[in-house]
Structures are given as C-alpha cells and as structure tokens.
Amino acid sequence: MRGLTMNLPSEMRAVVCHGPEDYRLETRPVPALGEDDILIQVEAVGVCASDLKCYHGAAKFWGGDGREQWAQENVISGHEITGTVVKGSESGLNFHGVEVGDRVVIEQIVPCGECRYCNRGEYWMCGPHDMFGFRNFDGGMAEYMLIPTRGLVHKISNEIPAHHAAFAEPLSCALHAVERAQLQFEDTLVIAGAGPIGLGVIAGARQKNPLRIIALDMDDKKLELAKRCGADLTINIRNEDAVAKVKELTDGYGADVYIEATGHPSGVSQGLEMLRKLGRFVEYSVFGSETSVDWSIISDDKELDVYGAHLGPHTWPAAIKLIESGTLPLDDICTDQFGLEQFQDALDLVGDSSGASVKVSILPQK
C-alpha cells in the first residue's frame, strides 16, 4: 500500500494543553503533511506520571526557580503513542521505512539532527530537545497525529492490542535504565517502585540475569506483578524495613545496584542508604519537586557511581521484541483504558494514590 492514502476526515478530536490544570477536548483540523511527513491514526496513548506532573504545573515543565520551561501551551498532549500509518508521500514512507497500514510506535524525542549531541549520535540528549506532547510537536491524545521527518518510528505487530503496543515507550525507557546500571551476573539489584517503569526495569533486568532482583513498593498487587515480570524477591516497605532486609540478604554489605523509579524524594535517600560501598545508583524518575540528599554519602562514605537515565535510546527494538514475545503480563500491567472524552478521568486515575491502576491509556478511537 506504499504511497496510498486512506479516506480521512478533515477534522479530529484532540486533548490540548492550555496551561497547568487547563487541558481541553477540542476539534482541530487533521494535520496537513509536508514532503517527508507521515500521518498516523492514533490507536492508543499511555498516560505517564510525567503527563500528570505537567498537568499539575510542576516546575520541571513550566519553569520557575531558574528552570527552563519545558512544556508549551496549545500543544496536544501525549507521548506514549501507537497508531497505524494512514497517509504519506512515497518519499515520506520510504524515508521512515513504513507503508500505509503499518502499525508503529513513536519515540518521544524529536531530535534536531544538527546540535553537538545529535552529531555525536547522542540524539536522546538533543540540545533543543523538542518532545512530542510537550513542546513544538503535537502528541498522541488525538485521533490523528503527524510524524515529521525528524520523528523516529518503529514498526510493531498489528496483532498486539493497541494499549499493549503503546507500552513500548515506557518499556524502552526502562531498558535504558537497566543498561545504565551495567549489571553483572553477581549483582544484587534493588528496584524501587513497581509502577510501569519499575516493572519494565524488572523485566529488562531479568534479561541480564543478575544474581538477585528485589522489588520495593507499598502495594502488594504491584509486588505480585513484579514477581511475574521477573523479580526474585519483593519487599513491601509499609511492612518491612527494606534497608535492613537487603543488608541481611547481602551479609551486611548492601545492594550492588539500586534503580530509583518511584519519583518520590524518599526513594533517593533510601537507595543511598541501601547501597554497598562502590555501589551503583541509577536515577530514572521525573520528580514533581526538588529533592536533596547528603552528598557526603556518595563521596566520602561510599564512593558511589551515580547515573541518570533519560528516554530509551537504542532500546526500542528490544522493547518491541519483548512485547511481541508475549512473556510480559501486559493484560495486568495495562489496567485501564479510556476514550478521549474521559481524558480527565484518565489523568485523575494516574494520580490516585490508592494503587488502583498500573498503566492507564487513552484510546482515541474508542
């Protein structure tokens, strides 16, 4: 079907950000394509914790205290996207390596291709750092979405349920966090948080097969999911002293590697206390506010290696392969799906501290 176009409407529904706590369902024109752009019909878009923090006006997204403003008004939200290619010129389809009718998933970053980072192959740290759903490029909370020439797409099986396919974005990010951890076979790895990212980290770490994978959370249902994703042990931090338990399991030394995926400041100090000397700390979360720690623990006390992790560079093929393998309990990870009209319910559920959901998605065609 290369170069063909499906019959398309002239207008579509979309969730548009007009500022903190001001997201609106609107009617917009279906995007017009440039020479090498493609158009997808959005099938599913995951709702990320970062979407919620942006919605609530976190300084990380809206600036203040010397921070650059990351989010923009009048942009369609959503960055965990899957959809079907419905339009594109022959050159556009060739450029992206797809055909009309292909199911694709989309990387969040829209790299410029010209800055120092892009020129060195470090595209995920692109200087301008344009992002679908946040700045300069509309995201996937819409019936249709334009993928520009600079957009990065990956094909995924049409047989996978759409809300499962959209999990490729958080899973690819989780796999990058695992790569940053430089896992060894003899390592005891602790993963803080059994939400979507934490579960993805557990699944990715299982592929590396360290000695012991320990998952921490406050929700027993999520900890059960953690076991099904590959955790050897789980600790409910409401009921047990996780630091003491991990040290007991490691002859008093502590964990070799700690990956923080809670987005809560307490997860940082917990990890620094839990790690052994010369251990490795990987920070993935997007925090709603600043957090601080005693940096002497990192330096003088333990000489720790501390790594950040951002997006999912080069891990998308592995994430797609893992989803297509059917080994992940995605029916139980992807717990809740809403239509576009229910976008506020979706955001509210992501922010529900009761643990009633794991991964919330919006299905624009629902």
CORPEDA-V115280 format. One record per backbone hydrogen bond with DSSP energy under -0.5 kcal/mol. CO is the residue of the C=O (numbers start at 1). NH is the residue of the N-H. E is the energy in kcal/mol with one decimal. If there is no record, write none. Layout:
co=CO nh=NH e=E
co=CO nh=NH e=E
This chain:
co=1 nh=4 e=-1.9
co=10 nh=30 e=-2.3
co=12 nh=28 e=-2.9
co=13 nh=143 e=-1.8
co=14 nh=16 e=-0.7
co=14 nh=26 e=-3.1
co=15 nh=77 e=-1.9
co=16 nh=24 e=-2.5
co=17 nh=74 e=-3.4
co=17 nh=75 e=-0.7
co=19 nh=18 e=-0.5
co=19 nh=22 e=-2.0
co=22 nh=18 e=-2.6
co=24 nh=16 e=-3.2
co=24 nh=26 e=-0.6
co=26 nh=14 e=-2.3
co=26 nh=28 e=-0.5
co=28 nh=12 e=-2.9
co=34 nh=37 e=-0.9
co=35 nh=92 e=-0.5
co=37 nh=89 e=-0.6
co=38 nh=147 e=-3.2
co=39 nh=86 e=-2.8
co=39 nh=87 e=-1.4
co=40 nh=42 e=-0.7
co=40 nh=145 e=-2.2
co=41 nh=84 e=-2.0
co=44 nh=82 e=-2.1
co=45 nh=362 e=-2.7
co=46 nh=48 e=-0.7
co=46 nh=80 e=-0.7
co=47 nh=360 e=-0.5
co=48 nh=52 e=-1.6
co=49 nh=53 e=-2.2
co=50 nh=54 e=-2.4
co=51 nh=55 e=-2.5
co=52 nh=56 e=-2.1
co=53 nh=58 e=-2.6
co=54 nh=57 e=-1.6
co=55 nh=21 e=-2.4
co=58 nh=61 e=-1.7
co=58 nh=62 e=-2.1
co=59 nh=63 e=-1.9
co=61 nh=70 e=-1.4
co=61 nh=71 e=-3.3
co=64 nh=67 e=-1.9
co=67 nh=64 e=-0.9
co=72 nh=75 e=-0.6
co=75 nh=17 e=-2.6
co=76 nh=139 e=-2.5
co=77 nh=141 e=-2.9
co=78 nh=140 e=-1.4
co=79 nh=81 e=-1.0
co=80 nh=46 e=-2.3
co=81 nh=106 e=-1.4
co=82 nh=43 e=-2.4
co=82 nh=44 e=-1.7
co=83 nh=104 e=-3.0
co=84 nh=41 e=-2.8
co=85 nh=101 e=-2.7
co=86 nh=6 e=-2.1
co=87 nh=39 e=-2.5
co=89 nh=93 e=-2.8
co=90 nh=94 e=-2.4
co=91 nh=95 e=-2.5
co=92 nh=96 e=-2.0
co=93 nh=97 e=-1.0
co=93 nh=98 e=-2.1
co=99 nh=102 e=-2.3
co=102 nh=85 e=-2.7
co=103 nh=156 e=-2.2
co=104 nh=83 e=-2.0
co=105 nh=154 e=-2.2
co=108 nh=132 e=-2.5
co=109 nh=111 e=-0.5
co=110 nh=130 e=-0.6
co=115 nh=119 e=-2.7
co=116 nh=120 e=-1.0
co=117 nh=122 e=-3.0
co=118 nh=121 e=-1.7
co=121 nh=123 e=-0.6
co=122 nh=125 e=-2.1
co=123 nh=126 e=-1.8
co=130 nh=110 e=-2.8
co=131 nh=134 e=-1.8
co=131 nh=135 e=-1.8
co=131 nh=137 e=-0.7
co=134 nh=72 e=-1.9
co=135 nh=131 e=-1.2
co=137 nh=133 e=-2.3
co=140 nh=142 e=-2.3
co=141 nh=15 e=-2.9
co=143 nh=42 e=-1.3
co=145 nh=40 e=-2.6
co=146 nh=148 e=-0.6
co=147 nh=38 e=-2.2
co=148 nh=151 e=-1.6
co=151 nh=153 e=-0.6
co=152 nh=107 e=-2.6
co=154 nh=105 e=-2.6
co=157 nh=160 e=-0.9
co=161 nh=164 e=-0.9
co=161 nh=165 e=-2.4
co=162 nh=166 e=-2.2
co=164 nh=167 e=-1.1
co=165 nh=168 e=-2.0
co=166 nh=169 e=-1.3
co=167 nh=171 e=-2.3
co=168 nh=172 e=-2.4
co=169 nh=173 e=-1.9
co=170 nh=174 e=-2.3
co=171 nh=175 e=-2.4
co=172 nh=176 e=-1.7
co=173 nh=177 e=-1.8
co=174 nh=178 e=-1.9
co=175 nh=179 e=-2.2
co=176 nh=180 e=-2.3
co=177 nh=181 e=-1.1
co=178 nh=182 e=-0.5
co=178 nh=183 e=-0.6
co=179 nh=182 e=-1.3
co=184 nh=187 e=-1.7
co=185 nh=211 e=-0.6
co=187 nh=189 e=-0.6
co=187 nh=211 e=-0.5
co=187 nh=212 e=-1.9
co=188 nh=256 e=-1.5
co=188 nh=257 e=-1.9
co=189 nh=214 e=-3.0
co=190 nh=192 e=-0.5
co=190 nh=259 e=-2.7
co=191 nh=193 e=-0.7
co=191 nh=216 e=-2.6
co=192 nh=261 e=-2.0
co=195 nh=199 e=-3.0
co=196 nh=200 e=-1.8
co=197 nh=201 e=-2.6
co=198 nh=202 e=-2.4
co=199 nh=203 e=-2.4
co=200 nh=204 e=-2.5
co=201 nh=205 e=-3.1
co=202 nh=206 e=-2.1
co=203 nh=207 e=-0.9
co=204 nh=207 e=-0.6
co=204 nh=208 e=-0.8
co=205 nh=208 e=-0.8
co=205 nh=209 e=-1.2
co=205 nh=210 e=-0.6
co=212 nh=189 e=-3.2
co=212 nh=214 e=-0.5
co=213 nh=232 e=-1.9
co=213 nh=233 e=-2.1
co=214 nh=191 e=-2.9
co=215 nh=235 e=-2.5
co=216 nh=193 e=-2.6
co=217 nh=237 e=-1.9
co=218 nh=220 e=-0.5
co=219 nh=223 e=-2.0
co=220 nh=224 e=-1.9
co=221 nh=225 e=-1.9
co=222 nh=226 e=-2.2
co=223 nh=227 e=-1.6
co=224 nh=228 e=-1.7
co=225 nh=229 e=-1.5
co=226 nh=230 e=-0.6
co=226 nh=231 e=-2.5
co=227 nh=230 e=-0.9
co=233 nh=215 e=-2.4
co=235 nh=217 e=-1.6
co=235 nh=237 e=-0.8
co=236 nh=239 e=-1.5
co=236 nh=240 e=-1.9
co=240 nh=242 e=-1.1
co=241 nh=245 e=-2.4
co=242 nh=246 e=-2.6
co=243 nh=247 e=-2.2
co=244 nh=248 e=-2.1
co=245 nh=249 e=-1.9
co=246 nh=250 e=-0.8
co=247 nh=252 e=-3.7
co=248 nh=251 e=-0.9
co=250 nh=253 e=-2.0
co=255 nh=276 e=-2.7
co=256 nh=280 e=-2.5
co=257 nh=190 e=-2.5
co=258 nh=260 e=-0.5
co=258 nh=282 e=-2.8
co=259 nh=192 e=-2.5
co=259 nh=261 e=-0.6
co=260 nh=284 e=-1.9
co=260 nh=285 e=-1.0
co=263 nh=288 e=-0.6
co=264 nh=267 e=-1.9
co=264 nh=268 e=-0.5
co=265 nh=268 e=-1.4
co=265 nh=269 e=-1.3
co=266 nh=270 e=-2.1
co=267 nh=271 e=-1.4
co=268 nh=272 e=-2.1
co=269 nh=273 e=-1.8
co=270 nh=274 e=-1.9
co=271 nh=275 e=-1.9
co=274 nh=255 e=-1.8
co=276 nh=279 e=-1.5
co=279 nh=305 e=-2.5
co=280 nh=258 e=-2.4
co=281 nh=307 e=-3.4
co=282 nh=260 e=-2.9
co=282 nh=284 e=-0.6
co=283 nh=309 e=-1.4
co=285 nh=287 e=-0.6
co=288 nh=59 e=-0.5
co=293 nh=295 e=-1.1
co=294 nh=297 e=-1.8
co=294 nh=298 e=-0.5
co=295 nh=299 e=-1.8
co=296 nh=301 e=-2.8
co=297 nh=302 e=-1.5
co=298 nh=304 e=-2.2
co=299 nh=303 e=-1.1
co=302 nh=278 e=-3.0
co=304 nh=306 e=-0.6
co=305 nh=281 e=-3.1
co=305 nh=307 e=-0.5
co=307 nh=283 e=-3.0
co=312 nh=315 e=-1.3
co=315 nh=319 e=-2.3
co=316 nh=320 e=-2.9
co=317 nh=321 e=-2.3
co=318 nh=322 e=-2.2
co=319 nh=323 e=-2.3
co=320 nh=324 e=-2.8
co=321 nh=325 e=-1.3
co=322 nh=326 e=-0.5
co=322 nh=327 e=-0.7
co=323 nh=326 e=-1.2
co=328 nh=330 e=-2.3
co=329 nh=332 e=-1.1
co=329 nh=333 e=-1.4
co=330 nh=334 e=-2.9
co=333 nh=335 e=-1.6
co=333 nh=359 e=-2.1
co=336 nh=361 e=-2.7
co=338 nh=363 e=-3.5
co=339 nh=342 e=-1.3
co=340 nh=343 e=-1.8
co=342 nh=346 e=-2.0
co=343 nh=347 e=-2.5
co=344 nh=348 e=-2.6
co=345 nh=349 e=-2.2
co=346 nh=350 e=-1.9
co=347 nh=351 e=-1.5
co=349 nh=352 e=-1.2
co=351 nh=353 e=-0.5
co=352 nh=355 e=-1.1
co=358 nh=360 e=-0.6
co=359 nh=336 e=-1.7
co=360 nh=47 e=-3.0
co=361 nh=338 e=-2.0
co=362 nh=45 e=-2.2
co=362 nh=364 e=-0.7
co=363 nh=366 e=-2.2
